[in-house]
Amino acid sequence: MKIAYGTYAMPTVPLEEGIPALAQMGYQGVEIAIGPKHHQSLPDQISPARRKELKKLLTDHGMGVPALFILGSVLTDDATQHQKTMDLTRQVAQLARDLGMRHPPVLAIGLGGKSKEWEARRNRMVEVLRDYAGLAEREDFILAGEAHCNAAVDRSERVVWLFDTVNHPRIRFHFDIVHMFLAGEKIEDSVRALVPYTAHTHITDARRHPDGKFDLLLLGQGQLDSVAYVKAMHEAGWKDFITLEVSTLVWSKPGYDWSAAAKFCYATLDNAFRQAGVPRT
């Protein structure tokens, strides 16, 4: 397995600055966040010349791109919004090709909705994902939908139902272990259940409180057992990137230092690999 970092945690940092900095820290890959609040990250803000420069920068620093992370979600009943997000996804697929991502590139996005809406809206989510499956076939990519705490898909049994029901090779799971942890699941149980559906990963940290509230934190500051996670992923046969994420609840705070956060997270996960006895590839 390899270690990557998500530029979601670096909203003001140009990719031209961030990519070499992350490589110097030891990261082997970078997940690029695509959204209006992230510096010049939307497809129409990345010219053909800049795409060539970024591709060369990634190659020169030996950085893989596990996924492009579209900030938003797929679940909507608004036909106009659905088409707008589909159009953005198509543009991001072209960006993935221009950056020289491995084939087929993975595009990650949230699934959306609210936990209490699951029963009422799960069939609509299936319909929406089947629309994306058609787009993914035409544009030659894999869509990885992310579960999230308090969202419609927020636990393993819902993930399994959804992806078994959609049942399409172009529609896969974006597995962030912290959301299963916040659902009260054992790490080993979640990993065994969900790795077969997974095309992309995130890991961050959290601290749960007795009243049900929680804090999202840098990896190594909370209660998530990253050693157990790395070991479980290895035993489940995962051979790809583990991508570190930093929550907006962290990076939006005054005084946030993106470089210090990236170094801290890297040290935590690198140490977890060592303690788990799992080799870096």
Buried (B, 14 or more C-beta within 10 A) or exposed (E): BBBBBBBBBBBEBEBEEBBBBBBEBBBBBBBBBBBEEBBEBBBEEBEEEBBEBBBEBBEEBEBBBBBBBBBBBBBBEEEEEBEEBBEBBBBBBEBBBBBBBEEBBBBBBBBBBEBEBBEEBBEBBBEBBBEBBEBBEEBEBBBBBBBBBEBBBBBBEBBBBBBEBBEBEBBBBBBBBBBBBBBEBEBBEBBBBBBEBBBBBBBBBBEBEEEEEBBBBBBBBBEBBBBBBBBBBBBBEBEBBBBBBBBBEBBEEEEBEBEEBBBBBBBBBBBBBEEBEBEEE
